[in-house]
Amino acid sequence: MAWLKKELFILSVLISLAHCYQAQIRDEYSLYLFIYESDQTESGAGHIAIAFGEDSTNLIYYTKYRQQDGGGRKVTNLSFNEALMYDNDSLAHQKLPPSLVLKLKAEQPNLHELEKLSDHWNLKEPWSLFVNNCTDAVKRVLRATKINPGLAFLISTPNELVEDLIYHNTLRFKQNEFIVLHGDLCFYLKNERNAVPQALFGKRKKRNNKAEGDCY
């Protein structure tokens, strides 16, 4: 019987180690989406950047622009506030900080794998209006985390991504797995409906400064 107890003890230790390993693999982390309104950008299409990390004091930040504007950028060890101001202060590509910041909860893939994927889409693959603009890069990263970013016709724009995130993940917003950290989501949604016409034809939408109601 002694050998049986020993075998059972070893088995229980192995099971505990396996559970610990699985927990490490599936540790939750946060994704941050930094969203600029169409009126903040010259193209009228808006802009979006992404960051992620185990906590808000040590983030990996990506922001993707055209090659003539410096291309994709990656900055490590940024705090949330530094990421919030990066495109405005450090790059001077935006006149103001993002009008909206969303915080999304994820647990897969692990942060190392997500960084590799983000390097590929944000740094290695060149910017392209129809294939790999700033929003396309972010959407590909989100899909890797099993967050549904939806599909956009012709041009992917930040406002379409926000609308699709809400449409496909309404319950996660209601359960506060996805939250608004900065800005007014209702205002953004009611004022950012025409991103593709704005990008292609310069047609901007009249702003509704009294946007109210339930956004999701």
C-alpha positions as CSV (number, residue, x, y, z in Angstrom):
1,M,0.0,0.0,0.0
2,A,3.0,2.3,0.6
3,W,3.8,2.3,-3.1
4,L,0.2,3.2,-4.0
5,K,0.2,6.2,-1.6
6,K,3.5,7.3,-3.1
7,E,2.1,7.0,-6.6
8,L,-1.0,8.9,-5.7
9,F,1.1,11.7,-4.1
10,I,3.2,12.0,-7.2
11,L,0.1,12.1,-9.3
12,S,-1.5,14.8,-7.2
13,V,1.7,16.9,-7.4
14,L,1.7,16.6,-11.2
15,I,-1.9,17.6,-11.5
16,S,-1.3,20.7,-9.3
17,L,1.7,21.7,-11.5
18,A,-0.4,21.2,-14.6
19,H,-3.2,23.4,-13.2
20,C,-0.6,26.1,-12.3
21,Y,0.9,25.9,-15.8
22,Q,-2.6,26.3,-17.4
23,A,-3.4,29.2,-15.1
24,Q,-0.1,30.9,-16.2
25,I,-0.9,30.4,-19.9
26,R,-4.4,31.8,-19.5
27,D,-3.6,34.7,-17.2
28,E,-5.9,37.6,-18.0
29,Y,-4.5,40.8,-19.4
30,S,-5.9,44.0,-20.8
31,L,-6.0,45.5,-24.3
32,Y,-6.4,49.2,-24.7
33,L,-7.8,50.8,-27.8
34,F,-7.0,54.5,-28.3
35,I,-9.5,56.0,-30.8
36,Y,-9.3,59.4,-32.5
37,E,-12.4,61.0,-34.0
38,S,-12.6,61.7,-37.7
39,D,-12.4,65.5,-37.0
40,Q,-9.0,64.9,-35.3
41,T,-7.4,63.5,-38.5
42,E,-6.7,65.1,-41.9
43,S,-8.2,62.2,-43.8
44,G,-11.4,62.3,-41.9
45,A,-11.2,58.6,-41.3
46,G,-10.0,58.8,-37.7
47,H,-7.2,56.8,-36.2
48,I,-6.7,53.9,-33.7
49,A,-3.8,52.6,-31.7
50,I,-3.5,49.6,-29.4
51,A,-1.6,48.7,-26.3
52,F,-1.6,45.7,-24.0
53,G,0.1,44.4,-20.9
54,E,-0.4,42.7,-17.5
55,D,-1.1,46.1,-15.9
56,S,-1.5,49.7,-16.9
57,T,2.0,50.7,-15.8
58,N,3.9,48.6,-18.2
59,L,2.3,48.5,-21.7
60,I,3.4,47.6,-25.2
61,Y,2.0,50.3,-27.5
62,Y,1.5,50.2,-31.3
63,T,0.4,53.0,-33.6
64,K,0.4,52.5,-37.4
65,Y,0.7,55.3,-40.0
66,R,1.7,55.6,-43.6
67,Q,5.3,55.2,-44.5
68,Q,5.7,58.9,-45.4
69,D,4.4,59.6,-41.9
70,G,6.9,57.3,-40.2
71,G,5.2,54.0,-40.6
72,G,4.3,51.7,-37.7
73,R,5.6,52.5,-34.2
74,K,6.2,50.3,-31.2
75,V,7.0,51.6,-27.8
76,T,7.5,49.4,-24.7
77,N,7.3,50.1,-21.0
78,L,4.7,52.8,-21.3
79,S,2.3,53.8,-18.6
80,F,-1.4,54.2,-19.6
81,N,-1.0,58.0,-19.4
82,E,2.1,58.0,-21.6
83,A,0.3,55.8,-24.2
84,L,-2.7,58.2,-24.1
85,M,-0.5,61.1,-25.0
86,Y,2.0,59.4,-27.3
87,D,0.7,60.3,-30.8
88,N,-0.1,63.8,-29.6
89,D,3.1,64.7,-27.6
90,S,5.8,62.4,-28.9
91,L,4.8,62.0,-32.6
92,A,2.9,65.2,-33.0
93,H,0.6,63.3,-35.5
94,Q,-2.5,64.3,-33.6
95,K,-3.6,67.7,-32.4
96,L,-5.4,66.2,-29.4
97,P,-5.3,63.0,-27.3
98,P,-7.8,60.3,-28.4
99,S,-11.4,61.1,-27.8
100,L,-12.2,57.5,-26.7
101,V,-10.3,54.7,-25.0
102,L,-11.7,51.2,-24.6
103,K,-10.3,48.6,-22.2
104,L,-10.9,45.0,-23.2
105,K,-10.3,41.9,-21.2
106,A,-8.5,38.9,-22.9
107,E,-6.6,35.8,-21.9
108,Q,-5.3,34.3,-25.1
109,P,-2.9,34.0,-26.7
110,N,-0.2,34.8,-24.2
111,L,1.4,38.2,-24.2
112,H,4.6,37.0,-25.9
113,E,2.7,35.5,-28.8
114,L,0.4,38.6,-29.0
115,E,3.5,40.8,-29.2
116,K,4.9,38.7,-32.1
117,L,1.6,39.0,-34.0
118,S,1.4,42.8,-33.3
119,D,5.0,43.2,-34.6
120,H,4.0,41.5,-37.8
121,W,0.9,43.5,-38.6
122,N,2.0,46.8,-37.2
123,L,5.6,46.9,-38.1
124,K,6.5,44.3,-40.8
125,E,3.4,44.6,-43.0
126,P,3.4,48.1,-44.7
127,W,0.4,50.5,-44.3
128,S,-2.2,50.2,-47.0
129,L,-5.6,52.0,-47.2
130,F,-7.5,49.0,-48.4
131,V,-5.6,46.1,-46.8
132,N,-3.6,47.0,-43.8
133,N,-4.4,50.5,-42.4
134,C,-4.3,51.2,-38.7
135,T,-7.7,49.6,-38.0
136,D,-6.9,46.5,-40.1
137,A,-3.8,45.9,-38.0
138,V,-5.8,46.3,-34.7
139,K,-8.5,44.0,-36.0
140,R,-6.0,41.2,-36.8
141,V,-4.6,41.5,-33.3
142,L,-8.1,41.4,-31.7
143,R,-9.0,38.2,-33.7
144,A,-5.9,36.5,-32.2
145,T,-7.4,37.1,-28.8
146,K,-10.7,35.6,-29.9
147,I,-12.4,39.0,-29.7
148,N,-14.8,39.5,-32.6
149,P,-14.0,42.8,-34.4
150,G,-16.4,42.3,-37.2
151,L,-15.9,42.7,-40.9
152,A,-15.8,46.0,-42.8
153,F,-16.5,46.5,-46.5
154,L,-13.9,48.4,-48.6
155,I,-12.1,50.4,-45.9
156,S,-11.7,49.5,-42.3
157,T,-12.2,52.6,-40.1
158,P,-12.1,53.0,-36.3
159,N,-15.7,53.9,-36.0
160,E,-16.8,50.7,-37.8
161,L,-14.6,48.7,-35.5
162,V,-16.1,50.3,-32.4
163,E,-19.6,49.7,-33.8
164,D,-18.8,46.1,-34.6
165,L,-17.2,45.5,-31.2
166,I,-20.4,46.6,-29.5
167,Y,-22.6,44.6,-31.8
168,H,-20.7,41.4,-31.4
169,N,-19.7,41.8,-27.8
170,T,-22.7,43.6,-26.2
171,L,-22.9,41.2,-23.2
172,R,-19.2,41.7,-22.4
173,F,-19.8,45.5,-22.3
174,K,-22.8,45.0,-20.1
175,Q,-20.8,42.7,-17.8
176,N,-18.0,45.3,-17.7
177,E,-15.4,43.0,-19.3
178,F,-15.1,45.7,-21.9
179,I,-15.3,49.2,-20.5
180,V,-14.9,52.8,-21.6
181,L,-11.9,54.3,-19.8
182,H,-12.0,57.7,-21.4
183,G,-14.4,59.7,-23.5
184,D,-18.1,59.5,-24.2
185,L,-19.1,56.4,-26.1
186,C,-22.6,57.6,-27.0
187,F,-21.3,60.8,-28.4
188,Y,-18.7,59.0,-30.4
189,L,-21.2,56.6,-31.9
190,K,-23.7,59.2,-32.8
191,N,-21.1,61.4,-34.5
192,E,-18.9,58.8,-36.3
193,R,-21.3,57.2,-38.6
194,N,-19.9,58.3,-42.0
195,A,-16.2,57.4,-41.8
196,V,-15.9,55.8,-45.3
197,P,-17.6,58.8,-47.1
198,Q,-15.4,61.1,-45.0
199,A,-12.2,59.2,-46.0
200,L,-13.1,58.9,-49.7
201,F,-15.0,62.1,-50.5
202,G,-14.3,64.5,-47.6
203,K,-18.0,64.4,-46.6
204,R,-18.2,65.0,-42.9
205,K,-21.2,64.5,-40.6
206,K,-22.8,67.3,-38.7
207,R,-22.0,66.9,-35.0
208,N,-24.7,66.0,-32.5
209,N,-23.7,67.7,-29.3
210,K,-26.6,66.3,-27.4
211,A,-26.0,62.6,-27.9
212,E,-27.7,60.7,-25.1
213,G,-29.2,57.3,-24.4
214,D,-28.1,53.7,-24.1
215,C,-25.2,52.9,-26.5
216,Y,-25.4,49.1,-26.2
